[in-house]
C-alpha cells in the first residue's frame, strides 16, 4: 500500500477551501492508502504565535479534521511537534540544502516581499522541513496545490541528494497526487483569488461559522452592477460566486441563477441569499460535530496520543536507518 502524507498549518479554523479542496479527498484516500495527515505546528512558528494561540489553533485543526470525517482508526492523524524525529531529519537535510536554491524558492521571495521585517531562517528553510515531513514516512504521494509543487520538487531534490551523497538508494521520490481528479479551487468572497485564512476578514467561510456569520459574509461578497447584454462573460468576482454555488448548491439552483444572469434578470441579493443558505446546509453536519468533539477533552487527548505513537513508529524506523547510513553508530 502506497503512503500518502499531507499537512495543514495550525494557523486557525479550516474553511470551505480546505474542505472541498483537500479534506474531501483525504476522506476517500484513508480507505485506500497508508495515510499520514498532520497538523504543522512547527511550520506555524515562522509567524511567532503566542503559546496560547499556538495550542488553541492546533486543537481547533484537530477537532475539525475529525469533525470533517478523517478517521483516526484508518489514517494516522498527528501533531508535527509530537514527532521529534521530523526535527532530527530536518537537521540532517539542512546540512545539504544550499543557500542559493533556498533563496530562489518562490514562496520565500513572496514572504520576504510581504513581511520584510520578519525574514527568519525558518522561512528560508521551510522547504527543507516540508521535505522532512514527507520523506520521514517514505511517502510517494502528496496531495498539494499548484502553489506547493515547487516545494515538492525540492523535497525530491533533497531526498535524491541524500541518496547520492551516501551512495544509498534509500528515499523514494514523492509526487503530487490529486486522487485521479482535478484539484478543486475554492474562491474567496473578496473577488480576488482563492479562499484563505490570511486573506482578510470576510474572505473565507469557516467550517465552524454560525449561520448568522455565513449570511453576513456572503451578503458582503463583492459584486458589480449586473450584466448589460445577454450571455456576457462573467467578471471574476461574479464567476467566483457561481463557482462557490457549483460546489455547495444543487445543479438546478446553479442553472436557475445562471439562466437569470444570461438573460440580464439576475438579482445579486437573491443569489447571495440562496448561496448563504446552501453553505449553511452543507456545513451543518460538520458544525454540529465540531461543537461535540471540541467539548470532549478525553477523546482529543486519546486521538493525539494514538496518532503520535503511530507516526513515531514509522518515523523512528526511518531515523534509525538514516543514522546508520550517515555513520552515526554506537561503539
C-alpha positions in Angstrom: 0.0 0.0 0.0 1.5 3.4 -1.0 2.0 6.1 1.6 0.3 9.5 1.4 1.4 12.4 3.5 -0.2 15.8 3.8 -0.3 18.5 6.5 -2.1 21.8 7.2 -0.6 24.7 9.2 -2.1 25.4 12.6 -3.0 29.0 11.9 -6.7 29.0 12.6 -10.0 27.5 11.6 -10.5 25.4 8.5 -12.6 26.9 5.7 -14.6 25.7 2.7 -11.4 25.8 0.6 -9.7 23.4 2.9 -12.7 21.1 3.0 -13.6 20.9 -0.7 -10.0 21.4 -1.9 -8.3 18.9 0.3 -10.2 17.2 3.1 -12.8 15.5 1.0 -10.1 13.8 -0.9 -8.3 12.9 2.4 -11.5 11.1 3.5 -11.5 9.0 0.3 -7.8 8.3 0.5 -7.8 7.0 4.0 -9.7 3.9 2.8 -7.2 3.0 0.0 -3.7 4.3 1.1 -1.4 4.4 4.1 -2.3 8.0 5.1 -0.5 10.4 7.4 -2.3 13.7 8.0 -0.5 16.0 10.3 -1.0 19.4 11.9 2.0 21.6 11.0 2.6 23.5 14.3 6.4 23.7 13.7 5.8 25.5 10.4 3.5 28.0 12.1 6.3 29.2 14.3 7.6 31.4 11.5 4.8 33.8 12.3 5.6 33.8 16.1 2.2 32.8 17.6 1.7 33.2 21.3 1.8 29.9 23.3 -2.0 30.2 23.9 -2.8 30.8 20.3 -0.5 28.0 19.1 -2.1 25.5 21.4 -5.7 26.6 20.6 -5.0 26.6 16.9 -3.6 23.1 17.0 -6.6 21.9 19.0 -9.0 23.6 16.5 -7.5 21.9 13.5 -7.5 18.5 15.2 -11.2 19.0 16.1 -12.1 20.0 12.6 -10.1 17.2 10.9 -12.2 14.7 13.0 -15.5 16.5 12.5 -15.0 16.6 8.7 -14.6 12.8 8.6 -11.0 11.8 8.9 -11.0 8.6 10.9 -8.0 8.1 13.4 -8.6 4.3 13.1 -8.0 4.4 9.3 -5.5 7.3 8.9 -2.7 8.5 11.2 -3.6 12.0 12.5 -0.8 13.6 14.5 0.7 16.9 15.6 4.0 17.6 13.9 5.9 18.6 17.1 4.8 15.4 18.7 7.2 13.5 16.4 10.7 14.8 17.2 12.2 12.5 14.6 11.0 15.0 12.0 13.1 17.8 13.5 16.1 15.5 13.5 15.7 14.6 9.8 15.2 18.4 9.1 18.6 19.0 10.7 20.3 16.3 8.5 18.7 17.6 5.3 19.7 21.2 6.2 23.3 20.2 6.0 22.9 19.5 2.3 20.4 22.3 1.4 22.2 25.3 -0.2 21.5 28.9 0.3 21.1 29.8 -3.4 18.4 27.2 -4.0 16.5 28.1 -0.9 16.6 31.8 -1.7 15.2 31.1 -5.2 12.1 29.4 -3.8 9.1 31.4 -5.0 7.3 31.1 -1.6 10.4 32.5 0.2 10.6 35.5 -2.2 6.9 36.1 -1.7 7.2 36.0 2.1 10.2 38.5 2.0 8.2 40.9 0.0 5.1 40.6 2.2 6.9 40.7 5.5 10.4 42.4 5.1 10.7 42.7 8.9 10.3 39.0 9.6 12.8 37.2 7.2 13.7 34.4 9.6 15.7 31.2 9.0 12.5 29.2 9.4 11.1 30.9 6.3 14.3 30.2 4.3 14.4 26.5 5.2 10.6 26.0 5.1 11.0 23.6 2.0 13.6 21.5 4.0 11.2 21.0 6.9 8.4 20.2 4.4 10.7 17.6 2.8 11.4 16.1 6.2 7.6 15.9 6.8 7.2 13.9 3.6 10.2 11.6 3.4 10.2 10.7 7.1 7.4 8.3 6.2 8.9 7.5 2.7 5.7 8.9 1.1 5.3 8.6 -2.7 2.1 10.6 -2.9 1.5 14.1 -1.6 -1.8 16.0 -2.2 -0.7 19.5 -2.9 -1.9 22.5 -4.8 -0.1 24.4 -7.6 1.5 26.7 -5.1 3.2 23.9 -3.3 4.6 22.0 -6.4 7.9 23.7 -6.2 8.3 22.6 -2.6 7.5 19.1 -3.6 10.2 19.3 -6.3 12.7 20.5 -3.7 11.7 17.5 -1.5 12.6 15.2 -4.3 15.9 17.1 -4.7 16.8 16.8 -1.0 15.9 13.1 -0.9 17.9 12.3 -4.1 20.8 14.3 -2.9 20.9 12.3 0.3 20.8 9.1 -1.7 23.7 10.2 -3.9 25.8 11.6 -1.1 25.7 8.3 0.8 25.5 6.1 -2.2 22.4 4.5 -0.9 19.0 4.2 -2.7 17.0 5.0 0.4 14.4 7.7 -0.1 11.8 7.2 -2.8 10.6 10.2 -4.9 7.3 11.8 -3.8 4.9 13.2 -6.4 1.8 15.4 -6.4 -1.4 13.5 -6.0 -5.0 14.6 -6.7 -6.7 11.3 -6.3 -7.5 11.0 -10.0 -9.5 14.2 -10.2 -8.8 17.8 -10.8 -8.0 19.8 -7.6 -10.9 21.9 -6.6 -10.0 25.6 -6.2 -12.4 27.4 -3.9 -12.5 31.2 -4.5 -12.8 33.7 -1.7 -15.6 36.2 -1.2 -13.5 39.3 -1.8 -13.5 38.7 -5.6 -9.7 38.5 -5.8 -8.4 34.9 -5.5 -8.7 31.7 -3.6 -10.2 31.3 -0.2 -7.6 31.6 2.5 -7.2 32.2 6.2 -4.7 35.0 5.7 -6.7 36.9 3.0 -8.5 39.3 5.4 -11.8 39.2 7.3 -14.7 38.2 5.2 -12.8 36.3 2.5 -13.3 32.8 4.0 -16.3 30.9 5.2 -15.1 28.7 8.1 -16.5 25.2 8.8 -17.3 26.4 12.4 -19.0 29.6 11.3 -22.5 30.1 12.7 -25.4 30.5 10.2 -25.6 34.2 11.1 -21.8 34.7 10.3 -22.1 32.9 7.0 -25.1 35.0 5.9 -23.3 38.2 6.9 -20.1 37.2 5.0 -21.9 36.1 1.8 -24.1 39.2 1.7 -21.0 41.4 1.8 -19.4 39.5 -1.1 -18.1 41.7 -4.0 -20.5 42.1 -7.0 -20.9 44.6 -9.8 -23.8 46.5 -11.5 -25.1 43.4 -13.2 -25.0 42.2 -16.8 -25.9 44.6 -19.6 -26.1 42.2 -22.5 -27.3 38.6 -22.7 -24.8 35.8 -22.3 -21.9 38.2 -21.5 -18.8 36.8 -19.8 -19.0 37.0 -16.0 -16.3 39.2 -14.4 -14.0 37.4 -11.9 -15.9 38.4 -8.7 -19.2 37.2 -10.2 -17.7 34.0 -11.5 -16.4 33.3 -8.0 -19.9 33.4 -6.6 -21.1 31.0 -9.3 -18.0 28.7 -8.7 -19.0 28.6 -5.0 -22.6 27.8 -5.9 -21.4 25.0 -8.2 -19.8 23.4 -5.1 -22.5 23.8 -2.4 -25.8 24.2 -4.3 -27.8 21.8 -6.4 -27.3 21.7 -10.2 -30.8 23.0 -10.6 -30.1 26.0 -8.4 -26.9 26.8 -10.3 -28.7 26.5 -13.6 -31.6 28.8 -12.4 -29.3 31.6 -11.5 -27.0 31.1 -14.5 -30.1 31.5 -16.8 -31.1 34.6 -14.9 -27.6 36.1 -15.4 -27.5 35.2 -19.1 -30.9 36.9 -19.7 -29.9 40.0 -17.6 -32.6 39.2 -15.0 -30.3 38.2 -12.1 -30.7 39.9 -8.7 -27.4 39.5 -6.8 -29.2 39.8 -3.4 -31.3 36.8 -4.2 -28.3 34.9 -5.5 -26.3 35.6 -2.3 -29.2 34.7 0.0 -29.5 31.3 -1.8 -25.7 30.8 -1.7 -25.6 31.5 2.0 -28.4 29.1 2.8 -26.8 26.4 0.8 -23.5 26.9 2.6 -25.3 26.7 5.9 -26.9 23.4 4.9 -23.6 22.0 3.5 -21.6 22.8 6.7 -24.4 21.9 9.3 -23.3 18.3 10.0 -19.6 19.3 10.3 -20.5 22.3 12.5 -22.5 20.0 14.9 -19.6 17.6 15.1 -17.2 20.4 15.8 -19.2 21.5 18.8 -19.5 18.0 20.1 -15.8 17.0 19.7 -14.4 20.3 21.0 -16.0 19.6 24.4 -14.6 16.1 24.6 -11.1 16.7 26.0 -10.5 13.0 26.8 -11.2 11.9 23.2 -9.0 14.6 21.8 -6.1 13.6 24.1 -6.6 9.9 23.1 -6.6 10.7 19.4 -3.4 12.9 19.7 -1.5 10.3 21.7 -2.6 7.4 19.4 -1.6 9.4 16.3 1.8 10.4 17.8 2.5 6.7 18.6 1.7 5.5 15.1 3.6 8.4 13.4 6.7 7.8 15.6 6.7 4.1 14.9 7.2 5.0 11.2 9.5 8.0 11.8 11.8 6.3 14.3 12.4 3.4 11.9 13.5 5.9 9.2 15.7 7.8 11.7 17.4 4.7 12.9 18.2 3.7 9.3 19.3 7.3 8.3 21.7 7.4 11.3 23.2 4.2 10.2 23.6 5.3 6.6 25.2 8.6 7.7 27.6 6.9 10.0 26.2 7.6 13.5 26.8 4.3 15.2 27.2 3.1 18.7 30.6 2.0 19.9 
